Amino acid sequence: MRQQMDETSVTGPAHVAIIMDGNGRWAQQRGRPRLFGHHAGARRVREILQACPDHGVKYLTLFAFSTENWKRTQTEVAGLMLMFRKYIQREARALVDNGVRVRFIGDRIRLDDKLVSLMDELELLTAGNDLIHLTIALNYGGRDEVTRAAKRLAYEIEMGRLTHKDVDAETLARFLDTHVLPDPDLVIRTSGEARISNFLLWQSAYAEYEFVDTLWPDFTAAEFGRVLVRYGQRERRFGAVPV
């Protein structure tokens, strides 16, 4: 399923990845605690997810919590972990009924057992769905992912199942968290920040980027549609020169 880099595309993106930034600032602008903004952002996810099929978006990947987010206050981190548990419990039935297949990427070692159990259960419950593939990056970092993939690859070599001659970009990609997914066509970051923050570093090598000023809780389906229209006006060459 890996994307071929010698193709050109002027159609809509099949895979959109979003850095959902600006929840805390959105709350602070309203004189509320940061967690208030995170809850508003979680509610926005359903609207964007529901809009995907109408735009031909088959894969949606969301950056929910990074490996660096543990540096935030204990109150905010604990609140986020509770919110993730409640989100899974609240949305599970709708996700199953609406044909959404859910996957989680990231290192689960640091997550609490209750949350991991809910994640496993939701993946199992939605495993037969295929209308849209929702991937949630939780305790995820691009460098961490590549490091973990390299360790798994090194272990395969150590066990004699691979040799150094077998190692190329495609081989390493098979050990990434996203090995069953196509690479993202478009990466969107909300809130006006113009950086990628360690998100899908390997997979986004040839992705298009959109940095929008809107804070994530205000990022509507209508604005999502406008971003996709702009994407469709681009010419993706993947390093080639148009003939």
Secondary structure as UniProt FT lines:
FT   TURN            5..6
FT   STRAND          15..19
FT   HELIX           23..29
FT   TURN            30..31
FT   HELIX           34..51
FT   HELIX           53..55
FT   STRAND          59..66
FT   TURN            67..68
FT   HELIX           69..71
FT   HELIX           74..97
FT   TURN            98..99
FT   STRAND          100..105
FT   TURN            109..110
FT   HELIX           113..125
FT   TURN            126..128
FT   STRAND          132..140
FT   HELIX           142..158
FT   TURN            159..160
FT   HELIX           164..166
FT   HELIX           169..173
FT   TURN            174..175
FT   TURN            177..180
FT   STRAND          186..189
FT   TURN            191..192
FT   TURN            197..198
FT   TURN            201..206
FT   STRAND          208..211
FT   HELIX           216..218
FT   HELIX           221..232
FT   TURN            238..239
//
